[in-house]
Amino acid sequence: MAFPWITEASFEAGTGGHFEAETDTGAKFDIAHYSTLAQFAGLPAPWRGAYCARVQLGIAGTTDAYINETGSWDTSVGSAFRAKFMFWLGGPGFAMTDADEFAIFQCMAATNTTVQGGVYVNYTTASGYRLGLGGTTASNFLPLSLNRWHSVEIALDLITNASTLDGWLDNSAFVQTNVSNAGAMTDGRIGIVGQDRAYAGGVLLFDDVITDDLRMFSPERRWQNPRVLTQSEHVFVGPGELSNVMLLAGAGTDNILT
């Protein structure tokens, strides 16, 4: 397993990090500081640090709003793409109706034109809120609770005409899903795609988007002690105390403590 990670986006610089492009004509996607989230009743702090990515579901109707990773996520046929991210869904005014579904993460081929596999939020009156895996739509589901942080991990094995998608929600495994393969993976996107209807409110939050070459697993604790930093990060927000600091060897140009 690579260390720190093959890619990592914690949004701690107040930007999209290594995500190179954004699609957001309705201004519903932004990188939000904790002080912004604190202005709205019912919203949490970022998973870790001072910033996270935010999608405001009650803005701009059903327009898509997402950021793209177009370079370092390239994966050839015969290889596997693995990613993990934290996400939160809920807030005042959020409610879906029967058969609503939208994507929050998609692996793409042919430069953002063909969906190879994705993660979807789905709602039915019979089953309630669920998280699903599938190709262009979800086909395997696990129950999803609102208003709490969740860990999602996926593994897309790119096999000619027979690709498979594995996934875990808070370390609980989905049934392996068969998805069609249209060639090598050229990019991926995170945000909201295919929103069914204009919602009265609601928020999607994303944090700690990482990729690696082996399973990464859901974090056991939100605030770890000791905490190993793999890139620039706000260790705590507000008053705090550090009892010990150690700079790790091997990346001297990055070892700066402020």
Residue pairs with C-beta under 8 A, 6 or more apart in sequence:
1 212
1 213
1 214
2 212
2 213
3 230
4 230
4 231
5 210
5 211
5 212
5 216
5 230
6 72
6 210
6 211
6 212
6 213
7 18
7 69
7 72
7 73
7 209
7 210
7 211
8 17
8 18
8 208
8 209
8 210
8 211
8 230
8 231
9 16
9 17
9 18
9 19
9 208
9 209
9 210
10 17
10 48
10 49
10 51
10 207
10 208
10 209
10 231
10 233
11 17
11 31
11 46
11 49
11 51
11 52
11 53
11 207
12 49
12 50
12 51
12 231
12 232
12 233
12 234
13 51
13 232
14 31
14 33
14 51
15 31
16 22
16 31
16 53
16 67
18 69
18 71
18 72
19 67
19 68
19 69
19 190
20 68
20 69
20 70
20 71
21 67
21 68
21 70
22 29
22 66
22 67
22 68
23 64
23 65
23 66
23 67
23 68
23 189
23 191
24 64
24 65
24 66
24 191
25 60
25 63
26 59
26 60
26 61
26 63
26 65
27 59
27 60
28 55
28 56
28 57
28 59
28 60
28 63
28 65
28 192
29 53
29 54
29 55
29 65
29 66
29 67
29 191
29 192
30 53
30 54
30 56
31 51
31 52
31 53
31 54
32 46
32 51
32 52
32 53
32 54
32 205
33 50
33 51
34 45
34 46
34 50
34 51
34 237
36 54
37 43
37 44
37 45
37 46
37 52
37 54
37 205
38 45
40 91
40 92
40 203
41 92
42 90
42 91
42 92
42 147
43 91
43 203
43 205
44 88
44 147
44 149
44 205
45 237
46 52
46 205
46 207
47 86
47 88
47 149
47 205
47 207
47 208
47 222
48 207
48 208
48 222
48 223
48 233
49 207
49 233
49 234
49 235
49 237
50 234
50 237
51 234
52 205
52 206
52 207
53 67
53 190
53 191
53 205
53 206
53 207
54 203
54 204
54 205
54 206
55 65
55 191
55 192
55 203
55 204
55 205
55 206
56 202
56 203
57 94
57 192
57 195
57 199
57 201
57 202
57 203
57 204
58 93
58 94
58 198
58 199
58 200
58 201
58 202
61 195
61 198
62 195
62 196
62 197
62 198
63 195
64 191
64 192
64 193
64 194
64 195
65 191
65 192
66 189
66 190
66 191
66 192
66 193
67 189
67 190
67 191
68 112
68 187
68 188
68 189
69 187
69 188
69 189
70 111
70 112
70 186
70 187
71 187
72 211
73 81
73 83
73 185
73 187
73 188
73 211
74 184
74 185
74 186
74 187
75 81
75 156
75 158
75 184
75 185
76 158
76 184
77 158
77 159
77 160
77 181
77 183
77 184
78 158
78 159
79 158
80 155
80 156
80 157
80 158
80 213
81 107
81 154
81 155
81 156
81 158
81 185
81 188
81 211
82 153
82 154
82 155
82 156
82 211
82 212
82 213
82 214
82 215
82 216
83 105
83 153
83 154
83 188
83 209
83 210
83 211
84 151
84 152
84 153
84 154
84 208
84 209
84 210
84 211
84 212
84 216
84 217
84 218
85 105
85 151
85 152
85 190
85 206
85 207
85 208
85 209
85 210
86 149
86 150
86 151
86 152
86 206
86 207
86 208
87 104
87 149
87 150
87 152
87 204
87 205
87 206
87 207
88 147
88 148
88 149
88 150
88 203
88 204
88 205
89 121
89 144
89 146
89 147
89 202
89 203
89 204
89 205
90 146
90 147
90 148
90 202
90 203
91 147
91 201
91 202
91 203
92 201
92 202
93 199
93 200
93 201
93 202
94 146
94 199
94 200
94 201
94 202
94 203
95 199
95 200
95 202
96 121
96 123
96 129
96 196
96 199
97 123
97 197
98 123
98 124
98 125
99 123
99 124
99 196
100 122
100 123
100 196
100 197
101 120
101 121
101 122
101 123
101 132
101 137
101 138
101 194
101 196
102 120
102 121
102 192
102 193
102 194
102 195
102 196
103 115
103 118
103 119
103 120
103 192
103 193
103 194
104 119
104 120
104 121
104 190
104 191
104 192
104 193
104 204
104 206
105 118
105 119
105 152
105 154
105 188
105 189
105 190
106 115
106 116
106 117
106 118
106 119
106 188
106 189
106 193
107 115
107 116
107 117
107 118
107 154
107 156
107 185
107 188
108 114
108 115
108 116
108 185
108 186
108 187
108 188
108 189
109 116
109 181
109 182
109 183
109 184
109 185
109 186
110 182
110 183
110 186
111 186
111 187
112 186
112 187
112 189
114 182
114 183
115 135
115 136
116 135
116 156
116 158
116 163
116 179
116 180
116 181
116 182
116 185
117 133
117 134
117 135
117 154
117 156
117 163
117 165
117 177
117 179
118 133
118 134
118 135
118 136
118 138
118 193
119 131
119 132
119 133
119 152
119 154
119 167
120 131
120 132
120 133
120 134
120 137
120 138
121 129
121 130
121 131
121 132
121 144
122 129
122 130
122 131
122 132
122 138
122 141
123 129
123 130
124 130
127 141
127 143
128 143
129 143
129 144
129 145
129 146
130 138
130 141
130 142
130 143
130 144
131 141
131 142
131 144
131 150
131 152
131 169
132 138
132 139
132 140
132 141
132 142
133 139
133 140
133 154
133 165
133 167
133 174
133 177
134 140
134 165
134 177
134 179
135 177
135 179
135 180
139 177
140 167
140 174
140 175
140 177
141 174
142 169
142 172
142 174
144 150
144 169
149 205
149 207
149 222
150 169
150 170
151 168
151 169
151 170
151 171
151 218
151 219
152 167
152 168
152 169
153 167
153 168
153 215
153 216
153 217
153 218
154 165
154 166
154 167
154 168
155 165
155 166
155 167
155 215
156 163
156 164
156 165
156 179
156 185
157 163
157 164
157 165
157 166
158 181
158 184
158 185
159 181
160 181
161 180
161 181
162 178
162 181
163 178
163 179
163 180
163 181
164 176
164 177
164 178
164 179
165 176
165 177
165 178
165 179
166 173
166 174
166 176
166 177
167 173
167 174
167 177
168 174
168 217
168 218
170 218
171 217
171 218
190 206
190 209
191 204
191 206
192 204
210 216
226 244
227 235
228 248
229 235
231 254
235 242
245 257
247 255
247 257
248 255
